[in-house]
Amino acid sequence: MAEKIATREAYGRALAALADRYPELVCFDADLAGATMSKFFKEAAPERFFDMGIAEANMVGVAAGMSLCGYKPFVNTFAMFAAGRAWEQVRNTVCYPGLNVKVIGSHGGLSVGEDGATHQCIEDFAIMRAIPGMTVLCPCDGNEMRQAVEALVNYEGPAYMRLGRLAVETVTDSIPGYKFEIGKGVTLRDGTDVTIIAVGMNVQMALAAAETLAAEGISARVIDMHTIKPLDRELVLKAAKETGAIVTTEEANILGGLGAAVAELLAEEYPVPVVRHGVNDEFGRSGKAPAVLDAYGVNAAGIVEKVKKALAHKK
């Protein structure tokens, strides 16, 4: 049976597991350690854990200073606060000077559920992707997250990574030779008629959609694009040339995120039909996470619908 774990928990445990190997690793949180799961690092290395209270902007500033002293800071809060409240500090204090700070936004997307629109951050991909020099990640499962955390510890420079609240099925560990690399997407399923490029928990939705499509005689390739910026241009162009149609899917606003990145690339380099699947530029609402996702069509059925739209436009 496949492991089922929230990417936030996989992140917290992975960061804690690296504490002894990387004495320069330090962790900051804004009074949310129990939710972001940075609590595991606190247990492993309490002397290198700093609870900054509800002061996200200050937290980013202090982390920037610590990076200049040779430390590797990871700052943790909800995606809404990391990408919203502290955005100016992330832009001007971390990214402008190119400092080695990792910004971790937990509880991203509609799947925050009952917390409602104010906490369902659907803009973080677009907001963080727009900052020059910022790397933007969103691993899809526990296995990928664990590898991503170590990759980020060893990556020099600013980065933003989104974590999810819900437990999700692990799928990448069943892929022969799977290896996580920042900036390199992974083909999880081959196909010839259309390519579904997914990020985060939508990867699992894309794989389910591909099964449904296969039963209807449609061969769908599925790419896990865990890094939105820098985008794996080579993999996207290869998919466009070989399948002739692209569907992107993300638990985020379709404006400015993965879909925008793919559409921008293909419009300039190799125009093919591109259909974006995600949140259609509207706020979320409070409710059980699966019900909220279904209400907005952010599910496998929604991807199937978008694939058929893309195929209708395929030459």
C-alpha positions as CSV (number, residue, x, y, z in Angstrom):
1,M,0.0,0.0,0.0
2,A,1.3,3.4,-0.9
3,E,2.4,5.8,1.8
4,K,-0.1,8.5,2.6
5,I,1.4,11.6,4.3
6,A,0.9,15.4,4.1
7,T,3.8,17.1,2.4
8,R,4.1,19.4,5.4
9,E,4.7,16.5,7.7
10,A,7.2,14.9,5.3
11,Y,9.0,18.3,5.2
12,G,9.1,18.8,8.9
13,R,10.5,15.3,9.6
14,A,13.0,15.6,6.7
15,L,14.3,19.0,8.0
16,A,14.7,17.5,11.5
17,A,16.6,14.5,10.1
18,L,19.1,16.8,8.5
19,A,19.8,18.8,11.7
20,D,22.8,16.8,12.8
21,R,24.4,16.7,9.3
22,Y,24.1,20.4,8.7
23,P,25.1,22.4,11.8
24,E,24.6,25.6,9.9
25,L,20.9,24.8,9.3
26,V,18.6,27.1,11.3
27,C,14.8,27.1,11.5
28,F,12.4,30.0,12.1
29,D,8.6,29.9,12.6
30,A,5.9,32.5,13.2
31,D,4.0,30.9,16.0
32,L,2.8,28.0,13.8
33,A,5.3,25.2,14.4
34,G,2.6,22.7,15.2
35,A,0.9,23.4,11.9
36,T,3.9,23.9,9.6
37,M,5.6,20.9,11.3
38,S,8.8,22.8,12.0
39,K,8.1,21.4,15.5
40,F,10.2,18.4,14.5
41,F,13.2,20.5,13.9
42,K,12.6,22.2,17.3
43,E,12.7,18.8,18.9
44,A,15.9,17.8,17.1
45,A,17.8,21.1,17.5
46,P,16.1,23.4,19.9
47,E,19.1,25.8,20.1
48,R,18.8,26.4,16.3
49,F,15.0,26.9,16.3
50,F,13.6,30.4,16.7
51,D,9.9,31.2,17.2
52,M,9.5,34.8,16.1
53,G,5.8,35.1,17.1
54,I,3.3,36.6,14.8
55,A,5.9,38.8,13.1
56,E,6.5,37.3,9.7
57,A,8.2,40.3,8.1
58,N,10.6,40.5,11.1
59,M,11.3,36.8,10.8
60,V,12.4,37.1,7.2
61,G,14.6,40.0,8.0
62,V,16.3,38.2,10.9
63,A,16.8,35.1,8.6
64,A,18.4,37.3,6.0
65,G,20.9,38.5,8.6
66,M,21.6,35.0,9.8
67,S,22.3,33.9,6.2
68,L,25.0,36.6,6.0
69,C,26.7,35.0,9.0
70,G,27.0,31.7,7.1
71,Y,23.8,30.0,8.3
72,K,21.2,28.3,6.2
73,P,17.8,29.7,7.4
74,F,14.5,28.1,6.6
75,V,11.6,30.4,7.5
76,N,8.2,28.8,8.0
77,T,4.6,30.1,8.1
78,F,1.4,29.7,6.1
79,A,1.6,30.4,2.4
80,M,-0.8,33.2,2.8
81,F,1.6,35.0,5.2
82,A,4.8,34.1,3.5
83,A,3.7,35.2,0.0
84,G,1.4,38.0,1.3
85,R,2.4,39.7,4.6
86,A,6.1,39.2,4.2
87,W,6.4,39.7,0.5
88,E,8.2,43.0,0.6
89,Q,10.9,41.6,2.9
90,V,11.2,38.4,0.8
91,R,11.6,40.6,-2.3
92,N,13.9,43.4,-0.9
93,T,15.8,41.7,1.9
94,V,16.2,38.2,0.5
95,C,15.9,38.1,-3.3
96,Y,17.4,41.5,-4.2
97,P,20.7,40.8,-2.6
98,G,20.4,37.1,-3.5
99,L,20.6,35.7,0.0
100,N,20.6,32.0,0.9
101,V,17.1,32.0,2.6
102,K,14.5,29.3,2.1
103,V,10.9,30.5,2.5
104,I,8.5,27.7,3.2
105,G,4.7,28.4,2.8
106,S,2.6,25.7,4.4
107,H,-1.2,25.2,3.9
108,G,-1.3,26.4,0.3
109,G,-4.3,26.2,-2.0
110,L,-8.0,25.3,-1.7
111,S,-7.2,22.1,0.3
112,V,-6.8,24.2,3.4
113,G,-10.5,23.7,3.5
114,E,-12.4,25.0,6.5
115,D,-10.0,27.9,7.0
116,G,-11.7,29.6,4.0
117,A,-10.7,32.2,1.4
118,T,-8.5,34.3,3.7
119,H,-6.1,31.4,4.3
120,Q,-6.6,29.5,1.0
121,C,-3.6,31.0,-0.8
122,I,-4.0,30.5,-4.5
123,E,-1.7,33.4,-5.5
124,D,1.7,32.3,-4.1
125,F,3.0,30.7,-7.2
126,A,2.4,33.8,-9.3
127,I,3.6,36.2,-6.5
128,M,6.8,34.3,-5.8
129,R,7.5,33.5,-9.5
130,A,7.4,37.2,-10.3
131,I,10.4,38.0,-8.1
132,P,13.7,38.0,-10.0
133,G,16.0,35.2,-8.9
134,M,13.4,33.3,-6.9
135,T,13.2,29.5,-7.3
136,V,9.7,28.2,-6.8
137,L,8.9,24.6,-5.8
138,C,5.9,22.5,-4.8
139,P,6.6,18.7,-4.4
140,C,3.7,16.4,-4.8
141,D,4.2,13.7,-2.2
142,G,6.2,12.6,0.8
143,N,9.0,10.9,-1.1
144,E,9.5,13.9,-3.4
145,M,9.3,16.3,-0.5
146,R,12.0,14.5,1.5
147,Q,14.4,14.7,-1.5
148,A,13.4,18.3,-2.1
149,V,14.3,19.4,1.4
150,E,17.9,18.0,1.2
151,A,18.2,19.6,-2.3
152,L,17.2,22.9,-0.9
153,V,19.6,22.7,2.0
154,N,22.4,22.3,-0.5
155,Y,21.0,24.9,-2.9
156,E,22.6,28.3,-2.6
157,G,20.2,31.2,-3.1
158,P,16.6,32.2,-2.4
159,A,13.8,29.7,-2.8
160,Y,10.1,29.4,-2.0
161,M,8.5,26.0,-1.4
162,R,4.8,25.3,-0.9
163,L,3.6,22.6,1.5
164,G,0.1,21.0,1.6
165,R,-2.2,20.4,4.6
166,L,-3.8,17.2,3.5
167,A,-2.3,13.7,3.5
168,V,-1.7,12.6,-0.1
169,E,-0.8,9.3,-1.6
170,T,2.9,8.8,-2.4
171,V,3.4,8.1,-6.1
172,T,6.9,9.0,-7.0
173,D,8.5,6.1,-5.1
174,S,7.1,3.7,-7.6
175,I,8.8,5.3,-10.6
176,P,12.0,3.4,-11.5
177,G,15.1,5.5,-11.2
178,Y,13.1,8.5,-9.8
179,K,15.4,11.3,-8.8
180,F,14.5,14.8,-7.6
181,E,16.5,17.7,-9.1
182,I,15.6,21.3,-8.8
183,G,14.5,22.7,-12.2
184,K,14.0,19.3,-13.7
185,G,10.5,17.8,-14.1
186,V,9.8,14.1,-14.1
187,T,7.7,12.1,-16.6
188,L,5.6,9.8,-14.4
189,R,3.6,8.2,-17.2
190,D,4.2,8.2,-20.9
191,G,1.6,9.0,-23.5
192,T,1.2,10.1,-27.1
193,D,-2.0,12.1,-27.5
194,V,-1.7,14.8,-24.9
195,T,0.5,15.9,-22.0
196,I,-0.7,16.8,-18.6
197,I,1.8,18.9,-16.7
198,A,1.0,19.0,-13.0
199,V,2.3,20.3,-9.7
200,G,1.7,19.5,-6.1
201,M,-1.3,17.3,-5.2
202,N,-2.6,17.8,-8.7
203,V,0.0,15.3,-9.8
204,Q,-2.1,12.5,-8.2
205,M,-5.2,14.0,-9.9
206,A,-3.4,13.9,-13.2
207,L,-2.5,10.3,-12.9
208,A,-6.1,9.4,-12.0
209,A,-7.3,11.5,-15.0
210,A,-4.8,9.6,-17.3
211,E,-6.4,6.3,-16.2
212,T,-9.9,7.6,-17.0
213,L,-8.7,8.8,-20.4
214,A,-6.9,5.6,-21.2
215,A,-10.2,3.8,-20.7
216,E,-11.6,6.1,-23.4
217,G,-8.7,5.4,-25.8
218,I,-6.8,8.6,-25.1
219,S,-3.1,8.3,-24.3
220,A,-2.0,11.0,-21.8
221,R,1.5,11.7,-20.7
222,V,1.9,12.9,-17.1
223,I,4.7,15.2,-16.1
224,D,5.4,16.1,-12.4
225,M,6.6,19.7,-12.7
226,H,7.7,20.1,-9.1
227,T,9.7,23.2,-9.9
228,I,7.7,26.0,-11.4
229,K,10.7,28.3,-11.6
230,P,13.1,27.7,-13.3
231,L,10.8,25.8,-15.6
232,D,12.1,22.6,-17.3
233,R,12.0,24.1,-20.8
234,E,13.5,21.1,-22.5
235,L,10.9,18.7,-21.0
236,V,8.0,21.0,-21.9
237,L,9.1,21.5,-25.4
238,K,9.7,17.8,-25.9
239,A,6.2,17.0,-24.7
240,A,4.7,19.7,-27.0
241,K,6.5,18.4,-30.0
242,E,5.7,14.7,-29.3
243,T,2.1,15.0,-28.2
244,G,0.9,18.2,-29.8
245,A,-1.4,19.4,-26.9
246,I,-0.8,20.4,-23.3
247,V,-2.9,20.7,-20.2
248,T,-1.5,22.3,-17.0
249,T,-3.0,21.6,-13.6
250,E,-2.4,23.3,-10.3
251,E,-4.1,24.0,-7.0
252,A,-3.7,27.7,-7.6
253,N,-4.9,30.6,-9.7
254,I,-4.4,29.8,-13.4
255,L,-3.0,33.4,-13.7
256,G,0.7,33.6,-13.2
257,G,1.6,30.1,-12.0
258,L,2.5,26.9,-13.7
259,G,-0.1,27.3,-16.5
260,A,1.2,30.8,-17.3
261,A,4.8,29.6,-17.3
262,V,4.1,26.8,-19.7
263,A,1.9,29.0,-22.0
264,E,4.5,31.7,-22.1
265,L,7.2,29.3,-23.1
266,L,5.2,27.5,-25.8
267,A,3.8,30.8,-27.2
268,E,7.3,31.9,-28.0
269,E,9.0,28.6,-28.8
270,Y,6.5,26.0,-30.1
271,P,2.8,27.0,-30.2
272,V,0.4,24.1,-29.5
273,P,-2.9,24.1,-27.8
274,V,-2.4,24.8,-24.1
275,V,-5.4,24.6,-21.7
276,R,-4.9,25.7,-18.0
277,H,-6.7,23.8,-15.2
278,G,-6.8,25.2,-11.7
279,V,-8.7,28.0,-9.8
280,N,-10.3,30.3,-12.3
281,D,-9.3,33.7,-10.8
282,E,-11.7,33.5,-7.9
283,F,-11.5,33.3,-4.2
284,G,-12.0,30.0,-2.3
285,R,-14.7,29.2,0.3
286,S,-14.9,27.4,3.6
287,G,-15.7,23.7,3.6
288,K,-14.3,20.2,3.8
289,A,-11.2,20.1,1.6
290,P,-12.5,17.5,-0.9
291,A,-15.8,19.3,-1.2
292,V,-14.1,22.6,-1.9
293,L,-11.8,21.1,-4.5
294,D,-14.8,19.5,-6.2
295,A,-16.8,22.8,-6.1
296,Y,-14.1,24.4,-8.1
297,G,-13.5,21.5,-10.4
298,V,-9.9,21.0,-9.1
299,N,-10.1,17.3,-9.4
300,A,-9.4,14.4,-11.9
301,A,-12.7,15.0,-13.7
302,G,-11.8,18.6,-14.2
303,I,-8.6,17.6,-15.8
304,V,-10.3,15.1,-18.1
305,E,-12.6,17.9,-19.3
306,K,-9.6,20.2,-20.0
307,V,-7.8,17.4,-21.9
308,K,-10.8,16.9,-24.2
309,K,-10.9,20.7,-24.8
310,A,-7.2,20.7,-25.7
311,L,-7.6,17.7,-28.1
312,A,-10.5,19.5,-29.8
313,H,-8.0,22.3,-30.7
314,K,-5.2,20.0,-31.7
315,K,-4.3,20.1,-35.4
